[in-house]
Amino acid sequence: MMQLTKFKIINQRDKTNYKIMEVPSNMTLYKFAETIVKSFGFYFDHCFGFYDNLENPLKSKVIFELFTDLEDAEHTPNAKGVKRFYFVSDLFANNKKMLFLFDYGDSWYFTLELLDDSETIFKIPKNYYKIYEARGDDPEQYPPLDE
């Protein structure tokens, strides 16, 4: 049996902008991050991390970062990687909410809120996802610079 995870992703710059989405619980955190980013119309072109401290990611106890998987990249002590060994199920193992930080320069913060874990009896493609609801206007990833 395959387990699915349903969650809400809230854009912290505009909390009326959110998605309700479902993904397989065994999706890698790397693919999960890519799915989130693309669902908001962004290019998947920056580093990212998942953190359990919603107010201050630097004080998180549970951390998953792309930096951990990159050679010669400085990463947060005790951070786990996102590419191979950790999955959506690991992200929500002990937490109902997590912070997703995309692009450390522009600091796009999204709150991830677990809504439901359910089992299904049908086979699901590896990169399956479903958006149940999308609200608000997606932001511009790279707005024009004021002159």
C-alpha positions in Angstrom: 0.0 0.0 0.0 1.1 3.5 -0.8 0.7 6.3 1.7 -0.3 9.8 0.6 0.4 13.0 2.5 -2.0 16.0 2.1 -0.8 19.4 3.3 -1.3 23.1 3.0 1.5 25.4 1.8 1.1 29.0 2.9 3.1 31.8 1.3 4.3 33.9 4.4 4.5 37.1 2.3 0.8 36.9 1.5 -1.1 34.4 3.6 -4.1 34.5 1.3 -1.8 32.8 -1.3 -1.7 29.1 -0.5 -2.0 25.6 -2.0 -3.5 22.4 -0.7 -1.6 19.5 -2.2 -1.1 15.8 -2.0 2.1 13.8 -2.6 3.3 10.3 -1.9 4.9 10.0 1.5 7.9 8.3 0.0 8.7 11.3 -2.3 12.2 12.6 -1.7 12.5 16.0 0.0 14.3 17.2 -3.0 11.4 16.3 -5.4 9.0 17.7 -2.8 10.8 21.0 -2.7 10.7 21.1 -6.5 7.0 20.4 -6.5 6.3 23.1 -4.0 8.4 25.7 -5.8 6.9 25.0 -9.3 3.3 25.0 -7.8 3.9 28.7 -7.1 5.2 29.3 -10.6 8.8 29.7 -9.5 12.0 28.4 -11.2 13.6 25.7 -9.1 17.0 27.5 -9.2 18.1 28.1 -5.6 19.1 26.2 -2.5 16.4 25.5 0.2 15.8 23.9 3.5 13.0 22.6 5.8 13.0 23.7 9.5 10.9 22.8 12.5 11.1 26.3 14.1 8.5 28.4 12.3 9.7 31.7 13.8 13.5 31.3 13.6 14.9 28.6 11.3 18.4 29.1 12.8 17.1 27.7 16.1 15.5 24.6 14.6 16.1 21.1 16.0 14.9 19.3 12.8 16.7 20.5 9.7 16.9 19.2 6.2 19.0 21.3 3.7 20.2 21.0 0.1 23.6 22.3 1.3 24.2 19.0 3.1 24.1 17.2 -0.2 26.4 19.6 -2.0 30.2 19.1 -2.0 32.2 22.0 -0.7 29.0 23.7 0.6 28.8 24.9 4.2 25.7 23.5 5.9 24.0 23.9 9.3 25.4 21.5 11.9 23.2 18.4 12.4 21.3 19.2 9.2 20.2 16.2 7.1 20.2 16.0 3.3 17.3 16.1 0.9 18.3 14.2 -2.2 18.4 10.5 -1.3 17.6 9.2 2.2 14.9 11.5 3.5 11.3 11.6 2.4 8.0 13.6 3.1 7.2 11.0 5.8 10.4 12.0 7.6 9.5 15.6 7.4 6.2 15.2 9.2 7.2 12.3 11.4 7.1 14.4 14.6 5.8 17.7 13.4 2.4 18.9 12.1 4.0 22.1 10.7 7.3 22.8 9.1 8.9 25.9 7.6 10.2 25.7 4.0 12.8 28.3 3.0 13.5 28.7 -0.7 16.3 31.0 -2.0 18.3 32.2 1.0 19.0 35.5 -0.7 15.4 36.5 -1.4 14.1 34.4 1.6 10.8 32.9 0.4 9.2 31.4 3.5 6.3 28.9 3.2 4.6 27.2 6.1 3.8 23.5 5.5 0.9 22.2 7.5 0.1 18.5 7.6 -3.6 17.9 6.9 -3.9 14.2 6.4 -2.0 10.9 5.9 -4.0 8.3 4.1 -3.4 5.0 2.4 -4.4 4.1 -1.1 -4.6 0.7 -2.8 -3.7 1.8 -6.3 -0.2 2.3 -7.7 0.9 5.9 -7.9 3.6 7.2 -10.3 6.9 8.2 -8.6 6.4 11.9 -9.2 2.7 12.1 -8.6 1.2 15.2 -7.0 -2.3 16.7 -6.9 -3.3 20.3 -6.1 -6.7 20.3 -4.5 -7.0 24.0 -4.0 -5.0 27.1 -5.0 -5.9 30.5 -3.5 -4.5 34.0 -4.0 -2.3 35.4 -6.7 1.1 33.7 -7.0 4.0 36.2 -6.4 6.6 37.1 -9.0 9.8 35.3 -8.2 11.9 38.1 -9.7 9.9 41.3 -9.7 11.2 44.2 -11.7 13.8 46.3 -9.9 12.9 49.9 -9.1 15.2 52.3 -10.8 
